[in-house]
Amino acid sequence: MIREIVAQRDVLAKELATIPAVLKIYPSDANFLLVQVTEPKAIYNYLLEKGIVVRDRSTVTLCEGCLRITVGTPDENVAMVNSLKSWQELQG
């Protein structure tokens, strides 16, 4: 199980890094990624509307502008990345 989570975390990080709204992905040894994004509140709300729950950490000291994204199943990770790409496309 741990190997699968680590593998999915790496795939998720690589996919997220291709999205312009993602400014930084912090190194992680956990089952989540802390991701600095351009518009954390707007992205959080958009993902929530799509049924994807992430944690808004944008107002937490030292996590400004960040969302915490839990590593899910391969299908869940693809859905999250695709939703973030859709949000990016809507921004122009």
ABEGO torsion letter per residue (X at the ends): XAAAAAAAAAAAAAAAAABAABABBBBBABABBBBBBABAAAAAAAAAAAGBBBBBAAABBGABGBBBBBBBBAAAAAAAAAAAAAAAAAAX
